[in-house]
């Protein structure tokens, strides 16, 4: 049989493969193995020949038929030989199947039967009694015929009559039987107890589930991959509504068989106050799910399942999640990945690994310049297959420079270079570079007012010192370029209100991360310390909804779908207005869905499913507003960046009105 580089067979063959992750019991595993053989077009005779590994051991047709029809879990060796005979010879191809086998094996508990099992007593007539002999066959009415034994022992005396054996001999027999049964029951109880312990240990290590794709880490944090069928609370109670909806939608999609899978990769849990996700991941996943539900409701083919892949707090478990996604890409229906987390080193490393697995990717939140298919973000070469829908930092800062106008300013720079993990924060690094290169901003920088801090050192202690230093430069600093995360911005604004020169109005310019800054932050409303915060991003919900937006109908339809019932679950309307994460996650998944549906339409026939290569090709052919996103019509350029970005970039102001600076720049 012709085979592609990844061993999946001829293009389109794997479209009808069963998904081992969907297997929930031993019968479904046997059915899935049978479906796998049929999808590969392999006869039982061909399988017998293909299963010969040189040892002389083969899977005879009768053996295959017996194992797959027997009401029992097939042996592990049988499963491995079966997969190899079907062409799945690589470890990563077999891994999803063997993972399910291990979970099913642990789930098998041997119950302790009530009463005496048949095989607990040795076969035969029982212990012999000296002087006794078997009675000949006699008529039913003969006085010499013994009564039915009924579990008791009778003795024939010389007179020919039978009497019930009582006393010591009967007790001896009963005692022997009791000892045998007791030993058997004790053994079975020990086996049962061990299996219960193994099962409990496995579940403790895998987020309370029997899914090896989920892993319980330090502090009880659950990371890894799920399709929603492992329970709605594996990643925390905040995500229960959306995870419930995902599980229900995926179950409905699987019933049709004609589907592919898209994974959403992001950090979904937080362990400390220094983490970068600040809770918006709930709205992010809700937006991603809404796009899937919308596409499936259109009856477009193929339908789409959504896998949820959690990289963990600060993305520290990215390698685990990405390794599993790479294996699924090579062995199943996974054709694209969306999300990818924030603009930090872990996300770049994840994207590079997914690129090696030849998976197309659509980032939702990544804004760092060069974090696209060029790979310029870290200078380590292209990241093939990577696209994104967010506005780049250069797009944002250029819009702000126009808002500031020609007035003279003196700007200080406050920046961080690393994440709380100690790895590169590529978002802040990109902002820093933009402040030094965007024409309308760089001319205001005061080189003597350049301050950096490390978030691992405690921002609450250094930010007041930096704020006071702004009063001690010998110049009137009226602008701060803030190249750090919004997580630390409230502390910085509070410190600005307490500096000795707090009466001097000051404007803080920063990036789109500030979208999640609470407009009610007290420091923004202190009349004795006038502070203005400027950042650029997508329009607000009100601006998207306004008739001034030519694509307001697209946003209104998304908002209606977002707040509708999702398999009985409701998403909070405020999640659309509290941050932009829901809308960009929606548009990232919609971009992937548009590409895969185009690939299906241009494929080899009405029954073939698109593979990841075709989806990647179509992704980079989405030009001229091909994506009808909630944020408007846009496309993907040759480097994987969103088109029409300058027309949508919007400057937002928090706090006081923008002051008119009077201090000339030096």
C-alpha positions as CSV (number, residue, x, y, z in Angstrom):
1,X,0.0,0.0,0.0
2,X,1.3,3.5,-0.9
3,X,2.5,5.4,2.2
4,X,3.2,9.0,2.8
5,X,6.1,10.3,4.8
6,X,4.2,10.1,8.1
7,X,3.0,6.6,7.5
8,X,-0.7,7.6,7.2
9,X,-1.2,6.0,3.8
10,X,-2.3,7.6,0.6
11,X,-3.9,11.0,0.9
12,X,-7.4,10.9,2.2
13,X,-7.2,7.3,3.5
14,X,-6.9,8.5,7.1
15,X,-10.0,10.5,6.8
16,X,-12.1,7.6,7.8
17,X,-9.8,6.3,10.6
18,X,-11.5,5.8,14.0
19,X,-10.2,8.1,16.7
20,X,-8.8,6.0,19.6
21,X,-9.3,9.0,21.9
22,X,-13.1,8.4,21.5
23,X,-12.9,4.8,22.7
24,X,-14.5,4.4,26.1
25,X,-14.7,0.6,26.7
26,X,-13.2,-2.6,25.4
27,X,-16.0,-3.2,22.9
28,X,-15.4,0.2,21.3
29,X,-11.7,-0.6,21.1
30,X,-12.4,-3.9,19.3
31,X,-14.8,-2.1,17.0
32,X,-12.2,0.7,16.3
33,X,-9.5,-1.8,15.4
34,X,-11.9,-3.5,13.0
35,X,-12.7,-0.1,11.4
36,X,-9.0,0.7,11.2
37,X,-8.4,-2.4,9.1
38,X,-11.3,-1.7,6.9
39,X,-10.2,1.9,6.4
40,X,-6.8,0.7,5.3
41,X,-8.4,-1.7,2.8
42,X,-6.5,-4.7,4.3
43,X,-8.0,-8.2,4.1
44,X,-7.5,-10.8,6.9
45,X,-5.1,-12.7,4.6
46,X,-3.0,-9.6,3.9
47,X,-3.0,-8.9,7.6
48,X,-1.6,-12.4,8.4
49,X,1.2,-11.8,6.0
50,X,1.9,-8.2,7.2
51,X,2.0,-9.3,10.8
52,X,5.0,-11.7,10.3
53,X,7.9,-10.0,12.0
54,X,10.3,-12.7,11.2
55,X,9.7,-14.7,14.4
56,X,7.1,-16.9,12.7
57,X,4.3,-15.5,14.8
58,X,1.4,-14.3,12.7
59,X,-2.1,-13.0,13.2
60,X,-4.1,-15.8,11.6
61,X,-7.5,-14.8,10.2
62,X,-9.2,-17.0,12.8
63,X,-7.3,-15.4,15.6
64,X,-8.2,-11.9,14.5
65,X,-11.9,-12.8,14.1
66,X,-11.9,-14.6,17.5
67,X,-10.2,-11.7,19.4
68,X,-12.4,-9.0,17.8
69,X,-15.6,-10.9,18.5
70,X,-14.8,-12.1,22.0
71,X,-16.3,-10.0,24.8
72,X,-13.0,-9.1,26.3
73,X,-10.1,-6.6,26.1
74,X,-7.6,-7.7,23.5
75,X,-4.1,-8.3,24.7
76,X,-1.5,-5.6,24.3
77,X,0.7,-7.7,22.1
78,X,-2.2,-8.4,19.8
79,X,-3.0,-4.7,19.6
80,X,0.6,-3.8,18.7
81,X,0.8,-6.5,16.0
82,X,-2.6,-5.5,14.6
83,X,-1.5,-1.8,14.4
84,X,1.7,-2.8,12.7
85,X,-0.2,-5.0,10.2
86,X,-2.4,-2.0,9.4
87,X,0.7,0.1,8.6
88,X,1.0,2.0,11.9
89,X,4.5,0.9,12.7
90,X,5.9,4.1,14.2
91,X,5.7,4.7,18.0
92,X,3.9,8.0,17.7
93,X,1.3,6.4,15.5
94,X,0.6,3.6,18.0
95,X,0.8,5.8,21.1
96,X,-2.9,7.0,21.0
97,X,-4.1,3.4,20.7
98,X,-1.9,2.0,23.4
99,X,-2.7,4.9,25.7
100,X,-6.4,4.0,25.5
101,X,-5.5,0.3,26.0
102,X,-3.6,1.1,29.2
103,X,-6.5,3.1,30.5
104,X,-9.0,0.4,29.7
105,X,-6.8,-2.3,31.3
106,X,-6.7,-0.3,34.5
107,X,-10.5,0.2,34.4
108,X,-11.0,-3.6,34.4
109,X,-11.9,-4.6,38.0
110,X,-12.3,-8.2,39.0
111,X,-15.3,-8.4,41.4
112,X,-15.5,-10.8,44.3
113,X,-18.3,-13.2,43.5
114,X,-20.9,-14.1,46.1
115,X,-21.1,-17.8,46.9
116,X,-18.7,-20.6,45.6
117,X,-17.5,-20.3,42.0
118,X,-17.7,-23.4,40.0
119,X,-14.0,-23.5,39.4
120,X,-13.2,-23.1,43.2
121,X,-13.8,-26.9,43.8
122,X,-11.6,-29.4,42.0
123,X,-13.5,-31.5,39.4
124,X,-14.4,-35.2,40.1
125,X,-16.5,-37.1,42.6
126,X,-14.9,-35.7,45.7
127,X,-12.7,-37.4,48.3
128,X,-13.1,-41.2,48.5
129,X,-14.3,-42.9,51.7
130,X,-12.8,-46.3,52.5
131,X,-15.3,-49.2,52.3
132,X,-17.8,-47.4,50.2
133,X,-18.7,-48.3,46.7
134,X,-20.8,-46.7,44.0
135,X,-24.3,-48.0,43.7
136,X,-25.4,-49.7,40.5
137,X,-28.1,-48.0,38.4
138,X,-31.4,-48.9,39.9
139,X,-35.0,-48.2,39.0
140,X,-36.4,-45.0,40.5
141,X,-38.8,-46.9,42.8
142,X,-36.1,-49.3,44.2
143,X,-35.6,-49.0,48.0
144,X,-31.9,-49.6,47.3
145,X,-31.6,-46.5,45.0
146,X,-30.0,-43.6,46.9
147,X,-31.8,-40.3,47.2
148,X,-30.5,-37.4,45.1
149,X,-27.4,-36.1,46.7
150,X,-28.4,-32.4,46.8
151,X,-24.9,-31.5,47.9
152,X,-24.9,-34.2,50.7
153,X,-23.1,-37.6,51.0
154,X,-24.9,-41.0,51.3
155,X,-23.4,-44.4,52.3
156,X,-24.6,-47.8,51.1
157,X,-24.6,-50.5,53.8
158,X,-24.4,-54.3,53.2
159,X,-28.2,-54.5,53.4
160,X,-28.2,-52.6,50.2
161,X,-29.9,-49.6,51.8
162,X,-28.5,-46.1,51.8
163,X,-28.1,-43.7,54.7
164,X,-27.0,-40.1,55.0
165,X,-23.3,-39.9,55.9
166,X,-23.1,-37.7,58.9
167,X,-20.6,-36.7,61.6
168,X,-16.9,-36.5,61.2
169,X,-16.6,-37.6,57.5
170,X,-19.1,-35.0,56.3
171,X,-17.5,-32.2,58.4
172,X,-14.1,-33.1,56.9
173,X,-15.4,-32.8,53.4
174,X,-17.1,-29.4,54.1
175,X,-14.0,-28.1,55.9
176,X,-11.8,-29.0,52.9
177,X,-14.2,-27.3,50.6
178,X,-14.3,-24.2,52.8
179,X,-10.5,-23.9,53.0
180,X,-10.2,-24.1,49.2
181,X,-13.0,-21.6,48.6
182,X,-11.5,-19.2,51.2
183,X,-8.1,-19.3,49.7
184,X,-9.5,-18.5,46.2
185,X,-11.7,-15.7,47.6
186,X,-8.7,-14.2,49.4
187,X,-6.6,-14.3,46.2
188,X,-9.3,-12.7,44.2
189,X,-9.9,-10.0,46.9
190,X,-6.2,-9.1,46.8
191,X,-6.3,-8.9,43.0
192,X,-9.3,-6.7,43.2
193,X,-7.8,-4.4,45.9
194,X,-4.6,-4.0,43.9
195,X,-6.5,-3.0,40.8
196,X,-8.6,-0.6,42.7
197,X,-5.4,1.0,44.1
198,X,-3.8,1.1,40.7
199,X,-6.9,2.7,39.2
200,X,-7.0,5.3,42.0
201,X,-3.3,6.0,41.6
202,X,-3.7,6.4,37.9
203,X,-6.6,8.8,38.3
204,X,-4.7,10.9,40.9
205,X,-1.9,11.3,38.4
206,X,-4.3,12.1,35.5
207,X,-6.6,14.8,36.9
208,X,-9.2,12.3,38.3
209,X,-9.7,10.7,34.9
210,X,-8.6,7.6,33.1
211,X,-7.2,9.7,30.2
212,X,-3.4,9.5,30.1
213,X,-3.5,12.7,28.0
214,X,-4.2,14.7,31.1
215,X,-1.5,15.1,33.8
216,X,-1.8,16.3,37.4
217,X,1.2,18.5,38.1
218,X,2.6,20.4,41.1
219,X,-0.1,21.9,43.3
220,X,-2.8,19.8,41.6
221,X,-2.7,21.8,38.3
222,X,-4.2,19.8,35.5
223,X,-2.6,20.1,32.0
224,X,-2.7,18.3,28.8
225,X,-5.4,17.5,26.2
226,X,-9.1,16.7,26.4
227,X,-12.1,16.6,24.1
228,X,-14.4,17.5,26.9
229,X,-15.5,14.0,27.7
230,X,-13.2,13.7,30.7
231,X,-15.3,16.0,32.8
232,X,-16.1,19.7,32.7
233,X,-14.0,20.7,35.7
234,X,-10.6,19.2,34.8
235,X,-9.2,22.7,34.3
236,X,-11.1,24.4,37.1
237,X,-14.7,25.4,37.9
238,X,-14.5,28.7,35.9
239,X,-14.3,26.7,32.7
240,X,-17.1,24.3,33.5
241,X,-19.8,25.9,31.2
242,X,-17.6,26.0,28.1
243,X,-16.0,22.6,28.7
244,X,-19.5,21.1,29.1
245,X,-20.5,22.7,25.8
246,X,-17.4,21.4,24.1
247,X,-17.9,17.9,25.3
248,X,-21.5,17.9,24.1
249,X,-20.7,19.4,20.7
250,X,-17.9,16.9,20.1
251,X,-20.1,14.0,21.0
252,X,-22.7,15.2,18.5
253,X,-20.1,15.7,15.8
254,X,-18.6,12.2,16.3
255,X,-21.9,10.5,15.6
256,X,-21.7,11.6,12.0
257,X,-18.2,10.3,11.3
258,X,-17.5,13.0,8.7
259,X,-15.3,15.3,10.8
260,X,-11.8,16.6,11.4
261,X,-10.2,18.1,14.6
262,X,-8.9,21.5,15.5
263,X,-7.0,22.0,18.7
264,X,-7.0,25.2,20.8
265,X,-3.7,25.5,22.6
266,X,-3.4,28.1,25.4
267,X,-2.6,28.4,29.1
268,X,-5.9,27.7,31.0
269,X,-4.7,27.6,34.6
270,X,-2.9,30.0,36.9
271,X,-0.9,29.2,40.0
272,X,0.4,32.5,41.2
273,X,-0.2,36.3,41.1
274,X,2.7,36.7,38.7
275,X,1.1,34.6,35.9
276,X,0.3,36.5,32.7
277,X,-3.1,35.1,32.0
278,X,-5.2,37.2,34.5
279,X,-8.3,35.1,33.9
280,X,-9.2,36.1,30.4
281,X,-8.6,32.5,29.2
282,X,-12.3,31.8,30.1
283,X,-13.5,34.3,27.5
284,X,-10.8,33.1,25.1
285,X,-12.0,29.5,25.2
286,X,-15.6,30.6,24.9
287,X,-14.9,32.6,21.8
288,X,-13.0,29.6,20.3
289,X,-15.9,27.3,21.0
290,X,-18.4,29.7,19.5
291,X,-16.6,29.7,16.2
292,X,-16.7,25.9,16.1
293,X,-20.5,25.8,16.9
294,X,-21.2,28.4,14.3
295,X,-19.3,26.4,11.6
296,X,-21.0,23.2,12.5
297,X,-24.4,24.8,12.5
298,X,-23.8,25.8,8.9
299,X,-23.8,22.1,7.9
300,X,-20.5,22.7,6.1
301,X,-18.4,19.6,5.6
302,X,-16.5,18.3,7.3
303,X,-17.8,19.1,10.7
304,X,-15.2,20.1,13.3
305,X,-14.3,18.7,16.8
306,X,-12.5,21.0,19.2
307,X,-9.7,19.6,21.3
308,X,-8.6,21.7,24.3
309,X,-4.9,21.7,25.0
310,X,-3.7,23.4,28.3
311,X,-0.1,24.5,28.4
312,X,-0.4,25.2,32.1
313,X,0.4,28.2,34.3
314,X,2.8,30.6,32.5
315,X,2.9,28.0,29.7
316,X,5.5,25.9,31.6
317,X,3.9,22.6,30.3
318,X,3.9,23.6,26.7
319,X,6.2,20.7,25.6
320,X,3.8,18.0,27.1
321,X,0.8,19.4,25.3
322,X,2.6,20.0,22.0
323,X,4.1,16.5,22.0
324,X,0.6,15.1,22.3
325,X,-0.7,17.3,19.5
326,X,2.2,16.3,17.2
327,X,1.4,12.6,17.8
328,X,-2.3,13.2,17.0
329,X,-1.4,15.0,13.8
330,X,0.6,12.0,12.6
331,X,-2.0,9.4,13.7
332,X,-5.4,10.9,13.4
333,X,-7.7,13.7,12.2
334,X,-6.0,16.8,13.7
335,X,-5.5,19.3,10.9
336,X,-4.8,22.6,12.6
337,X,-4.0,24.3,15.9
338,X,-5.2,27.7,17.1
339,X,-4.4,29.9,20.1
340,X,-0.7,29.4,21.0
341,X,-0.7,31.6,24.1
342,X,1.1,34.9,24.6
343,X,4.1,36.4,23.0
344,X,6.8,34.7,25.1
345,X,9.6,32.2,24.5
346,X,7.5,29.2,25.4
347,X,4.9,30.1,22.7
348,X,7.7,30.4,20.1
349,X,9.2,27.1,21.1
350,X,5.7,25.5,20.9
351,X,5.1,27.0,17.4
352,X,8.4,25.7,16.2
353,X,7.6,22.1,17.4
354,X,4.2,22.2,15.8
355,X,5.8,23.5,12.6
356,X,8.1,20.4,12.6
357,X,4.9,18.3,12.8
358,X,3.7,20.2,9.7
359,X,0.6,21.5,11.4
360,X,-0.9,24.8,10.3
361,X,-1.3,27.3,13.2
362,X,-3.4,30.4,13.7
363,X,-2.3,32.6,16.7
364,X,-5.0,34.7,18.5
365,X,-3.1,36.8,21.0
366,X,0.5,36.9,19.8
367,X,1.4,40.4,18.8
368,X,5.2,40.5,18.9
369,X,6.8,41.7,15.7
370,X,8.3,38.9,13.7
371,X,6.2,36.2,15.5
372,X,4.9,34.9,12.2
373,X,6.0,32.5,9.5
374,X,9.3,34.4,9.0
375,X,10.5,33.4,12.5
376,X,12.2,36.8,12.8
377,X,11.0,37.1,16.4
378,X,14.0,35.0,17.6
379,X,16.1,34.9,14.5
380,X,16.1,31.1,14.4
381,X,14.6,30.6,10.9
382,X,11.1,30.4,9.5
383,X,8.1,29.0,11.4
384,X,6.4,27.4,8.5
385,X,2.6,27.3,8.8
386,X,2.2,30.0,11.4
387,X,-0.4,32.7,10.9
388,X,-2.1,35.1,13.3
389,X,-5.1,37.4,13.6
390,X,-4.0,39.9,16.2
391,X,-2.6,43.4,15.5
392,X,1.2,43.6,15.7
393,X,2.9,45.8,18.2
394,X,4.1,48.0,15.3
395,X,0.5,48.4,14.1
396,X,-0.5,49.5,17.6
397,X,2.3,51.9,18.3
398,X,2.0,53.5,14.9
399,X,-1.7,54.3,15.6
400,X,-0.7,55.8,19.0
401,X,2.0,58.0,17.5
402,X,-0.6,59.5,15.2
403,X,-2.9,60.1,18.2
404,X,-0.2,61.9,20.2
405,X,0.3,64.5,17.4
406,X,3.3,66.8,16.9
407,X,3.4,68.3,20.4
408,X,6.8,68.1,22.1
409,X,7.3,65.5,24.9
410,X,9.9,64.0,27.2
411,X,9.4,60.3,27.5
412,X,10.9,57.8,29.9
413,X,11.0,54.1,29.2
414,X,10.0,51.4,31.8
415,X,10.4,47.9,30.6
416,X,10.8,44.2,31.5
417,X,12.7,41.7,29.5
418,X,11.7,38.3,31.0
419,X,8.6,36.5,32.1
420,X,8.0,35.2,35.7
421,X,9.6,32.0,34.4
422,X,12.8,33.8,33.6
423,X,12.4,33.2,29.9
424,X,12.2,35.9,27.2
425,X,9.0,38.0,27.2
426,X,8.8,38.7,23.4
427,X,5.8,41.0,23.8
428,X,7.6,43.4,26.0
429,X,10.8,43.1,24.0
430,X,8.9,43.9,20.8
431,X,7.3,46.9,22.5
432,X,10.7,48.1,23.7
433,X,12.0,47.9,20.1
434,X,9.0,49.7,18.8
435,X,9.4,52.6,21.1
436,X,12.9,53.0,19.7
437,X,12.0,52.6,16.1
438,X,8.4,54.0,15.4
439,X,9.1,57.4,14.0
440,X,6.4,59.2,15.9
441,X,7.6,57.9,19.2
442,X,11.3,57.4,19.2
443,X,12.1,61.2,18.9
444,X,10.6,61.8,22.4
445,X,12.8,59.3,24.3
446,X,15.0,60.6,27.0
447,X,18.0,58.3,27.1
448,X,18.8,59.2,30.8
449,X,15.3,58.0,31.8
450,X,15.5,54.3,30.9
451,X,14.4,51.9,33.7
452,X,14.1,48.1,33.7
453,X,12.8,45.7,36.3
454,X,12.6,41.9,36.7
455,X,9.2,40.6,37.7
456,X,10.9,37.9,39.7
457,X,12.3,40.5,42.0
458,X,9.0,41.8,43.2
459,X,7.4,44.7,41.1
460,X,5.7,46.1,44.2
461,X,9.0,47.2,45.6
462,X,10.9,48.5,42.6
463,X,8.0,50.4,40.8
464,X,7.7,53.1,43.5
465,X,11.4,53.7,43.2
466,X,11.2,54.0,39.4
467,X,8.2,56.4,39.8
468,X,10.0,58.7,42.2
469,X,13.0,58.7,39.9
470,X,10.8,60.3,37.2
471,X,10.7,63.3,39.4
472,X,14.5,63.4,39.9
473,X,15.8,63.5,36.3
474,X,16.1,67.3,36.1
475,X,13.5,67.3,33.3
476,X,9.7,67.3,33.3
477,X,8.9,63.7,32.2
478,X,5.3,63.9,30.9
479,X,5.2,60.6,29.1
480,X,6.1,57.0,30.0
481,X,6.6,54.3,27.4
482,X,5.5,51.2,29.4
483,X,7.0,48.0,27.8
484,X,5.8,45.6,30.5
485,X,2.8,43.4,31.2
486,X,-0.5,44.8,32.4
487,X,-0.2,42.6,35.4
488,X,2.1,45.1,37.0
489,X,0.5,48.2,35.6
490,X,-2.0,48.9,38.5
491,X,1.0,48.9,40.9
492,X,2.9,51.3,38.6
493,X,-0.1,53.7,38.3
494,X,-0.6,53.7,42.0
495,X,3.1,54.5,42.5
496,X,2.8,57.4,40.1
497,X,0.1,58.9,42.2
498,X,2.4,58.8,45.2
499,X,5.6,60.3,43.7
500,X,6.6,63.8,44.9
501,X,5.8,65.4,41.5
502,X,2.4,63.7,41.2
503,X,0.6,66.9,40.3
504,X,2.5,66.9,36.9
505,X,0.1,65.3,34.3
506,X,1.6,62.2,32.8
507,X,0.7,59.9,29.9
508,X,1.4,56.2,29.9
509,X,1.7,54.6,26.4
510,X,1.6,50.9,26.2
511,X,0.5,47.9,24.2
512,X,-2.7,45.9,23.7
513,X,-2.2,43.9,26.9
514,X,-3.7,47.0,28.6
515,X,-7.1,46.0,27.2
516,X,-7.6,44.0,30.4
517,X,-6.8,46.9,32.7
518,X,-9.9,47.7,34.8
519,X,-11.1,51.2,33.8
520,X,-12.2,51.7,37.4
521,X,-8.7,51.4,38.7
522,X,-8.5,54.1,41.4
523,X,-5.2,55.6,40.2
524,X,-6.9,56.6,36.9
525,X,-9.4,58.8,38.8
526,X,-7.2,60.7,41.2
527,X,-7.8,64.5,40.5
528,X,-4.5,65.3,42.4
529,X,-2.5,63.0,40.1
530,X,-3.7,63.3,36.5
531,X,-2.8,60.1,34.6
532,X,-3.8,59.1,31.1
533,X,-3.2,55.6,29.7
534,X,-3.1,55.1,25.9
535,X,-3.1,51.8,24.1
536,X,-4.2,50.6,20.7
537,X,-6.1,47.5,19.8
538,X,-9.3,46.4,18.1
539,X,-12.3,48.6,18.5
540,X,-14.4,48.3,21.6
541,X,-17.6,46.3,21.7
542,X,-19.6,49.5,21.3
543,X,-17.5,50.6,18.3
544,X,-17.9,47.2,16.7
545,X,-21.6,47.4,17.2
546,X,-21.9,50.9,15.9
547,X,-23.4,51.6,12.4
548,X,-20.1,53.5,11.7
549,X,-18.5,50.0,11.4
550,X,-19.1,48.7,7.9
551,X,-18.8,45.1,9.2
552,X,-21.0,45.6,12.3
553,X,-23.3,42.9,11.1
554,X,-20.5,40.3,11.5
555,X,-19.9,41.4,15.0
556,X,-23.6,41.5,15.9
557,X,-24.0,37.9,14.7
558,X,-21.1,36.8,16.7
559,X,-22.3,38.5,19.9
560,X,-25.7,36.9,19.4
561,X,-24.2,33.5,19.0
562,X,-21.8,34.0,21.9
563,X,-24.6,34.8,24.4
564,X,-27.0,32.1,23.1
565,X,-27.5,28.7,24.7
566,X,-24.7,26.2,24.1
567,X,-26.0,22.8,24.9
568,X,-27.8,24.3,27.9
569,X,-24.8,26.4,28.9
570,X,-24.6,30.2,29.0
571,X,-21.6,32.5,28.5
572,X,-21.5,35.8,30.3
573,X,-22.1,38.8,28.1
574,X,-19.6,40.8,30.0
575,X,-16.9,38.5,28.7
576,X,-17.3,40.3,25.3
577,X,-16.7,43.7,26.8
578,X,-14.1,43.0,29.6
579,X,-11.4,42.1,27.1
580,X,-10.8,41.4,23.4
581,X,-9.7,37.8,24.0
582,X,-13.1,36.2,23.0
583,X,-13.2,38.0,19.7
584,X,-9.6,37.2,18.6
585,X,-9.9,33.6,19.7
586,X,-13.1,33.3,17.7
587,X,-11.5,34.8,14.6
588,X,-8.4,32.6,15.0
589,X,-10.5,29.4,15.0
590,X,-12.7,30.7,12.3
591,X,-9.6,31.3,10.1
592,X,-8.5,27.7,10.6
593,X,-12.1,26.5,9.8
594,X,-12.3,28.6,6.7
595,X,-9.0,27.1,5.4
596,X,-10.1,23.5,6.2
597,X,-13.5,24.0,4.5
598,X,-11.8,25.4,1.4
599,X,-9.5,22.4,1.4
600,X,-12.4,20.1,1.6
601,X,-14.2,21.9,-1.3
602,X,-11.0,21.7,-3.4
603,X,-10.3,18.1,-2.4
604,X,-10.4,14.7,-4.2
605,X,-14.1,14.1,-3.8
606,X,-17.2,14.4,-1.5
607,X,-16.1,11.7,0.9
608,X,-12.4,12.6,1.4
609,X,-11.4,14.7,4.4
610,X,-8.7,17.4,4.1
611,X,-5.3,16.7,5.7
612,X,-3.1,19.2,7.4
613,X,-1.0,19.9,4.3
614,X,-4.1,21.0,2.3
615,X,-5.3,23.1,5.2
616,X,-1.9,24.8,5.5
617,X,-1.9,25.6,1.7
618,X,-5.4,27.1,1.9
619,X,-4.5,29.1,5.0
620,X,-1.9,31.1,3.2
621,X,-4.2,31.6,0.2
622,X,-6.8,33.5,2.3
623,X,-6.4,36.9,0.7
624,X,-8.8,39.8,-0.1
625,X,-10.9,39.6,3.0
626,X,-11.6,35.9,2.6
627,X,-12.3,35.5,6.4
628,X,-15.6,37.0,7.6
629,X,-14.5,37.4,11.2
630,X,-16.3,39.0,14.1
631,X,-13.7,41.8,13.9
632,X,-14.4,42.3,10.2
633,X,-13.3,40.9,6.9
634,X,-9.6,40.2,6.6
635,X,-7.1,37.8,5.0
636,X,-3.6,36.3,5.7
637,X,-0.6,37.7,3.9
638,X,2.5,35.7,2.7
639,X,4.2,36.1,6.1
640,X,1.1,34.9,8.0
641,X,0.0,38.3,9.3
642,X,-3.5,39.7,9.2
643,X,-4.4,42.0,6.4
644,X,-6.4,45.2,6.7
645,X,-4.8,45.8,10.1
646,X,-4.2,49.5,9.9
647,X,-7.8,50.3,9.1
648,X,-9.0,48.6,12.3
649,X,-6.3,49.6,14.8
650,X,-8.0,51.8,17.3
651,X,-6.5,53.9,20.1
652,X,-8.2,53.7,23.5
653,X,-7.8,56.1,26.4
654,X,-8.3,55.4,30.1
655,X,-8.2,57.9,32.9
656,X,-7.9,61.6,32.3
657,X,-8.2,63.4,29.0
658,X,-5.0,63.5,27.0
659,X,-3.0,66.5,28.3
660,X,-1.2,69.0,26.1
661,X,2.5,68.7,27.0
662,X,4.5,71.9,27.4
663,X,8.0,70.5,28.1
664,X,10.2,70.4,24.9
665,X,11.9,67.2,24.0
666,X,15.7,67.1,24.4
